Amino acid sequence: MDFYIISKDYVDYLKSLDYRVSNNYDNKTNKKPYTGVVFSKGYYSYYIPLTSDKEEKYKNLPRDRATVHDLYEITTIPYPLFLS
């Protein structure tokens, strides 16, 4: 298992290109890590973050259907392999 650190500047840059990119911090003093899946295609690795569990989202689901996390359907964070 590998761990990656994504700088705030890179996240801000990605947010300027796509509003769906989430912050990797709650506020200026509290940084929160992304948790997700990384896959590679060509020269890029793509990070697919997991969503946070939000009670409202699951309020009407049947009790026999448990979901811990969902993958964001669209938002990925590209990372060129040559920067590794």
RODO-2510 file (C-alpha; in nm, 4 decimals, decimal comma):
residues 84
     n   res          X          Y          Z
     1     m     0,0000     0,0000     0,0000
     2     d     0,1326     0,3440    -0,0894
     3     f     0,0445     0,6767     0,0663
     4     y     0,0523     1,0036    -0,1265
     5     i     0,0533     1,3629    -0,0056
     6     i    -0,1237     1,6156    -0,2271
     7     s    -0,0281     1,9776    -0,1654
     8     k    -0,2895     2,2464    -0,1068
     9     d    -0,1486     2,4411    -0,4037
    10     y    -0,2081     2,1458    -0,6375
    11     v    -0,5608     2,0973    -0,5024
    12     d    -0,6300     2,4694    -0,5512
    13     y    -0,4972     2,4452    -0,9082
    14     l    -0,7241     2,1481    -0,9816
    15     k    -1,0195     2,3317    -0,8257
    16     s    -0,9592     2,6201    -1,0655
    17     l    -1,0129     2,3701    -1,3499
    18     d    -1,2990     2,1681    -1,1991
    19     y    -1,5307     2,2830    -0,9196
    20     r    -1,6003     1,9211    -0,8163
    21     v    -1,2508     1,8708    -0,6708
    22     s    -1,2864     1,8619    -0,2926
    23     n    -1,0687     2,0479    -0,0440
    24     n    -0,8118     1,8416     0,1411
    25     y    -0,8512     2,0575     0,4510
    26     d    -1,1331     2,1557     0,6867
    27     n    -0,9809     2,4914     0,7675
    28     k    -0,6367     2,6531     0,7762
    29     t    -0,5168     2,4557     1,0784
    30     n    -0,6874     2,1209     1,0267
    31     k    -0,5739     1,9217     0,7232
    32     k    -0,7670     1,6109     0,6336
    33     p    -0,6266     1,3384     0,4129
    34     y    -0,7999     1,2074     0,1054
    35     t    -0,8890     0,8389     0,1151
    36     g    -0,9459     0,6589    -0,2090
    37     v    -0,8318     0,4343    -0,4893
    38     v    -0,5455     0,5002    -0,7340
    39     f    -0,5408     0,3535    -1,0839
    40     s    -0,3010     0,4146    -1,3725
    41     k    -0,3550     0,4626    -1,7427
    42     g    -0,0762     0,5695    -1,9746
    43     y     0,1475     0,8332    -1,8179
    44     y    -0,1030     0,9290    -1,5497
    45     s    -0,2245     0,7847    -1,2238
    46     y    -0,5772     0,8810    -1,1257
    47     y    -0,6983     0,9133    -0,7725
    48     i    -1,0663     0,8451    -0,7061
    49     p    -1,1623     0,9740    -0,3611
    50     l    -1,4148     0,7964    -0,1452
    51     t    -1,7127     0,9951    -0,0272
    52     s    -1,7724     1,0679     0,3373
    53     d    -2,0599     0,8935     0,5075
    54     k    -2,3475     1,1407     0,5204
    55     e    -2,6450     1,0248     0,7223
    56     e    -2,8983     1,2204     0,5144
    57     k    -2,7906     1,0343     0,2019
    58     y    -2,8676     0,6951     0,3569
    59     k    -3,1734     0,7846     0,5610
    60     n    -3,4216     0,6179     0,3223
    61     l    -3,2147     0,3116     0,2298
    62     p    -3,3427    -0,0268     0,3454
    63     r    -3,1732    -0,1458     0,6646
    64     d    -3,0448    -0,4616     0,4953
    65     r    -2,8349    -0,2564     0,2527
    66     a    -2,5191    -0,1305     0,4185
    67     t    -2,2865     0,1110     0,2413
    68     v    -1,9665     0,2179     0,4098
    69     h    -1,8244     0,4410     0,1366
    70     d    -1,9041     0,5229    -0,2246
    71     l    -1,6584     0,6228    -0,4945
    72     y    -1,7117     0,9657    -0,6410
    73     e    -1,8538     0,8949    -0,9835
    74     i    -1,6750     1,1679    -1,1779
    75     t    -1,4114     1,3440    -0,9725
    76     t    -1,0594     1,2110    -1,0156
    77     i    -0,7322     1,3812    -0,9382
    78     p    -0,4764     1,3198    -1,2166
    79     y    -0,1117     1,2852    -1,1196
    80     p     0,1553     1,2490    -1,3908
    81     l     0,3809     0,9488    -1,3249
    82     f     0,6898     1,1448    -1,4293
    83     l     0,6432     1,3667    -1,1201
    84     s     0,6734     1,0652    -0,8884
***
